[in-house]
Amino acid sequence: MEFYDLAIAYKWIYDRELTELIEKMFQKNGLKTFIIGEHNLNEIIERVKNDELSFAAILDRASDEDERFVVLAKLITEKNIYVINEYEKIEIAIDKAIMHIKLEKENFPLPFTIIAPKYEITPKLSISKRNMQKLKIPFVIKPAYYSGGGDGVVTDATTMQEIEHSRKINYDDRYLIQKKIYPKNINGRRVWLRVFWFFNEVFPVWWSDETHIYEEISDEVTLSQEVIKMKDYTTKLAEITGLDYFSSEFTLDEKDNLFLIDYVNDQCDLRMKSVHHDGVPDNIVVKFVEKMFEKVNSLKS
């Protein structure tokens, strides 16, 4: 049987840079990598199925967007291959309605939220006057499941008609109707951070929800206590979800109240800032690969 330490399945063209970095760093340190794409998918499925090819672990960044890779994903789970971000755990972690209920019980700092049932089950939604007053106007509408990369999210909704319109688009999904949080401004910067969890370590970075531009935290002292809280909450999120890597979004409002805004993003965009103006700082991407190397290397023992 042919054996490799890590298989990387990807479809998105911009994941090529990440894949090349992983190959370079892994191979330099003695671990073997194998690339799975559209060009060899069917062949790999047959070889894995026939026990001609195997891996210690797989980083799957393809099956979430291409059904053809789902066959491979199902096969991998049957072959005792370690899946970085286990599929069953992902299904729970990325459902915002499920996670909101879990996190609310754990006293996470969440915006006031109403969970709307699936339109196909409850076409007519009723929200009390009291709850509408808590939401305030404008408010935010988010699909619970079908909202990767902000798809389907309405950030400035003002009417029940907008809620009903959104619910009809993804009629088989629940929706989160949330109070809009306005971030504090410090030295001309909106206080909004994306916090990465890579295996067993937390990496916070500045991120703008408006421009999507990342910056490293060079003035952490101004937010030291808040950053510590974000790290603690992210670590707790990792314990709850069991995921190897993900990112979350936090903000501070004008009264210095901390809020977790985006709970779990399992397929982090890891384009590098040196190549893309809205990419992740290069050293953060390198940290992801380093931490993944440690995990895969540990599987050998």
N, C-alpha and C positions, 0 to 999 in steps of 0.2 A: 504493500500500500504506500502511495506517495503521501507525505505528511508535511504540513506547514503550521507554523505557530499561529499566524493570524491571516484570516481571509477578510478582504475588504470588498463589500458589494456596494456599488454606487451607480447612480443614474444621472444625477445633476452634473452638468459640465463643470461647474465651479468647485465641485468636490475633488476635481483632478489635482488641484494644488495641494489639498490636504492629504490626498492619497500618496502623492509623490514625497511629501514630507515624512509621512508615516513609514514608507518603504525605506527612505534614506536613513532615518534614525533607528529603525528596527534592525535593518541589515547591518548597519555599522556596529551594532551591539550584539550581533550574533543570532538574531531571530529571523526566521524565514517568513516572507509574506507572499500572498497570492491574491491577484485581482480578479474580481468577478464583475462582468459587465454584460451588456446586451450581446456583445460579440461571441461570448462563450457560455452564456447562461445554460442553454439546453445541454451542452456537453458536460458541464459541471454537475448538473442535476443527475445525469445518468451515472457519472463516475462516483459521486457521493453515494447514490442509491446502491451501486454495486460494490461498495467498499473498496474502490480503487483509489480514492482520494479522501483525505480527512484533514481536519484542522483542530488546533487546541481551542481556538476562539474565532468568532466572526463579528466584525463590525458591519452591521446591515444598515445602510443608508439609502436603500433602494425600494424595499418592499412596501414602504408606506406610500409610495407614489406610483408604483408600477405593479399591477397585479401579476405579471409574469414572474416576478421575484417571490411571490407569496408561496408558490410551490416549493421553492428552495427553502424558504423560512420554515415551512411545516416539516420538511425533510430534516433540516438541521436540528430541530427540537427532538427528533426521534433518535438522533445519532450521538447523544451525549457530548455535544459540542457546546462550549460555553458561549452564550449569546450576550454580547455587550448591550445592555438594556433588554432584559428578558421580555418577550412579546406580551405575555399575560400581564406583567406588571405595567407595561406601557398602556395597555387598554384601559386600565383603571386610572393611571396617573394623568393621562391627557384629557379625561372627562372632567370638565370644570365643575359640573353639578355634583358629581361624586366627591371630588376633592374639596369643594366648598363645604360640604357637610362634614367631612372628616376634619378639615382644618378649623372649622368653627368650634367643633367639640374640643379641639386642642388649644383653643384660645389664641389662634393666629390673628394678627391685626388686619381684618378684611373690610373692604367697603361694605356699607349696607347693601344687601342683595336680596332680590326676589327671584326664586327659581321657577321659571314658567314651564309647565309640562309640555310634552310633545303636542304639536298642533293636530296630528292625526288622531290623537286620543282625546284631547280637550281643545276643540277649535275656538271656543269662546273663553277668553281669559278675563278674569275680574280682579282688579287691584283696588283695595280700599283707599278711601280718601286719605286716611292716616298714613298709609304706606307711600302714597304718591307724594305726600308732604315730606316724608323722610328721604325719598329719592331726590327730590328737588328737580329743577329744570335748568339746563339740559341734563340728561342722564345717559348711561351707556348700555348698549344692547350687545350681548356676546352669545354666539352659539356655544353650547357646552362642549361639543365634540368636533364639529367641522369648522375649526377657526385657526388653522395653522397660518402663521405669518400675518395674522390680523384679518384674514378673510372673513367676510360677513359681519365684522364688528362695526357698529355705529357708535361714534363717540359723542355726538351732539343731538341725541334724540329728544323730542319735546312732546310727542303725542302718543296716545294708545294706538293710533293707526299705524305708526311706525313699528311698534312692537308686533302688531298683527301681521304687517307686511313681512317683517323679518322671519317670523315664525312659519309663515307659509313657504318661504324659500327652502328652508331645511325642515320640512314638516315632520320628519322622523327624529328630530333632535330636540333636546330641552334647551332653554335659553336662560342666561343670567341677565337680569335687569338690575343694573348697579348704579349706585350714587357716583357721580363724577368727582374725582379727587383732583384738586388743583395744587400742583407742586409748589413748594417754597422756592424762592429765587435767592441765590447767594452769589454775590459778585457777578451778576448777569447770567448765571447758570441755573437752569431748572434742576432741582434736586431729584434726579431720577437715575437709578442705578440698575444695571443688569448684573446679577450675581450668578456665577458659574459654579457648579459642583462637578468636579472631575474625580471620580472614584472615592477618594477619602479626604479631599481638600477643597476649600472654598476660595474662589477668586472673584472679588467684586471689582467692577469697572464702571466708570461713568457711561451713561448711554442716554441719548435723547429720544424720547417717544415721538418727537416731531420731525427731526432730521435723520434719525437713525444712525447718528455718528457716535462712535466710541472714543473714549479717552481714558488713559490710565489715571488712577487716583494718585495725584502727586501732593494733594493738600488734604490728605486723610485726617489730619489733626482737627480740621474744622468740623468733622462729622464722626469723630472717633467712636463715641458711644453708640451712635446710630449704626455705624458700619459693623460694630461688634454684634449688635442685635440682629442685623441682617444675616451675618454669618451664622449666628446661632439658629435662626429660623430656617436657614437653608440646610443646615446640618440636620435639623429635625425633619425637614421635608424629605431628605435622603433616607432617613430612618423609616418614615411612613411609606414612601413609594418603593424603596428597595432598588432604585435605579442607579446605574453606574455613573451616568453623566446627564446633566440637564442644566437649564438656566431658568432663573426667575427674575421678576421685575419688582423693585421696591421704590417707594417715594415717600417724601415727607411733605405734609401740607403746611400751610402758613402758621398753624398753631404747634408745629413740631410733632404732630402725630405721625407715627410710622404706619405705612400701609403696604401689604403685599398685594400687588395689582395683577400680575400674570403669574399663575401658580407654577406650572411645570411646562417647559418647552423641551421636549425630549430630543428633537433633531436640531441641535444648535447649528446656526449658520456660522461656519468656521472659516470663512474667507479671510485672508490676512490683510491688515490695514496697509501694508507696504505695497500691495497690489491693487486694492480696492479702497476708495476713499471712505466707504461706510463699512469697512471690514473690522474684524476684531484685532486688537493690538497683537502683533506677532508673538510676543513673549507669552501671551495667554494661550495662543494656539499651540506653541511649543510645549507649554505645561500640560496641555491635554494629551499630547502624544507621549510625553515623558511618564505621566501618571498611567496611561494605558499600557505602556511598555512594562511598567512595574507590575501591573495586574496580570498581563499575559505571561510574563516571565515567572510569576509566582505559581502559575498553573503547572509548571514543569516539575515542581517539587511534590 
